[in-house]
Amino acid sequence: MAIVMLSAVTRIERKAATSFVFDTVNRLGGWIDDVHMYSNLMNTIRFTLPAGAYADLVAALEAEAILVEPPAGLGDLRDPAAERMGTLQLTFIHDEPDLKREVPSVPG
């Protein structure tokens, strides 16, 4: 089973956009498996969703100004009720400086 890989950009504030994605995946009958936050520039969200709900996910994201590149691999949905793993790489466009966290040195 192929993973559906989505890529999107938005100008929405990152916490609001990420919460919207979480809520939308849950509303469509899926769940969040993992999240990686790369500073304030990008999040990668791994989730599981019924195969037939991917078109609704893309439509909901686009309606909220989260612009999704045309997804590949949606045409081979044999069973729309089957669970299908996906990822969303969400890039944030803003004028904020990169978040940098000071990492303390480890003694020894």
Legacy VTK file of the C-alpha trace (Angstrom):
# vtk DataFile Version 3.0
C-alpha trace
ASCII
DATASET POLYDATA
POINTS 108 float
0.000 0.000 0.000
1.478 3.343 -1.071
1.575 6.283 1.298
-0.276 9.385 0.100
2.206 12.266 0.260
0.785 15.778 0.321
2.718 19.021 0.239
1.199 22.412 1.055
2.053 26.050 1.789
0.163 28.646 3.776
0.378 32.115 5.259
-1.851 31.083 8.189
-0.170 31.258 11.597
1.538 27.900 12.168
-0.236 26.855 15.381
-3.660 27.662 13.927
-2.877 25.857 10.666
-1.547 22.787 12.474
-4.602 22.636 14.758
-6.870 22.963 11.732
-5.152 19.993 10.053
-5.459 17.895 13.237
-9.149 18.761 13.650
-9.925 18.099 9.981
-8.213 14.702 9.957
-10.161 13.734 13.098
-13.446 15.042 11.682
-12.933 12.913 8.563
-12.507 9.746 10.630
-8.732 9.618 10.794
-6.066 10.183 13.405
-2.622 11.739 13.755
0.246 9.247 13.989
3.223 11.598 14.361
4.313 15.220 13.950
7.741 16.725 13.326
8.043 20.482 13.731
11.007 22.059 11.992
11.347 25.408 13.713
8.593 27.773 12.604
9.182 27.027 8.930
7.636 23.619 8.358
5.700 20.765 9.967
5.476 17.226 8.706
2.310 15.481 9.875
1.845 11.716 9.498
-1.742 10.499 9.740
-4.115 7.676 8.854
-7.382 8.395 7.079
-10.069 6.386 5.266
-8.958 6.256 1.629
-12.168 7.881 0.414
-11.640 10.930 2.664
-8.460 12.246 1.020
-10.332 14.342 -1.541
-12.368 15.892 1.315
-9.162 16.596 3.239
-7.587 18.397 0.294
-10.803 20.401 -0.298
-11.015 21.412 3.384
-7.370 22.516 3.446
-7.768 24.540 0.260
-10.917 26.201 1.676
-8.803 27.446 4.611
-6.020 28.882 2.388
-3.710 25.908 2.872
-2.680 25.388 -0.742
-2.026 21.732 -1.540
-0.008 20.555 -4.524
-2.020 18.084 -6.610
-1.639 14.782 -4.735
-0.300 11.706 -6.466
-1.570 8.219 -5.752
-5.223 9.016 -5.108
-6.421 7.343 -8.305
-5.762 3.797 -7.143
-8.232 3.731 -4.224
-9.712 0.254 -4.376
-11.671 0.353 -1.118
-12.599 3.909 -0.044
-13.304 2.690 3.510
-9.838 1.129 3.910
-7.384 3.004 6.096
-4.581 4.690 4.206
-1.478 6.300 5.702
-0.539 9.775 4.532
1.867 12.597 5.191
1.436 16.337 4.863
4.490 18.572 4.581
3.184 21.999 5.562
5.452 24.986 4.841
4.702 28.345 6.469
5.284 31.586 4.590
5.917 34.530 6.949
8.327 37.283 7.867
9.190 35.921 11.312
12.807 35.042 12.058
13.701 31.384 12.337
13.116 30.013 15.845
16.445 29.127 17.359
16.756 27.323 20.634
19.942 27.441 22.615
21.253 23.959 23.256
23.309 23.769 26.424
26.691 22.100 26.124
26.995 18.658 27.662
29.782 18.370 30.218
32.423 15.770 29.620
LINES 1 109
108 0 1 2 3 4 5 6 7 8 9 10 11 12 13 14 15 16 17 18 19 20 21 22 23 24 25 26 27 28 29 30 31 32 33 34 35 36 37 38 39 40 41 42 43 44 45 46 47 48 49 50 51 52 53 54 55 56 57 58 59 60 61 62 63 64 65 66 67 68 69 70 71 72 73 74 75 76 77 78 79 80 81 82 83 84 85 86 87 88 89 90 91 92 93 94 95 96 97 98 99 100 101 102 103 104 105 106 107
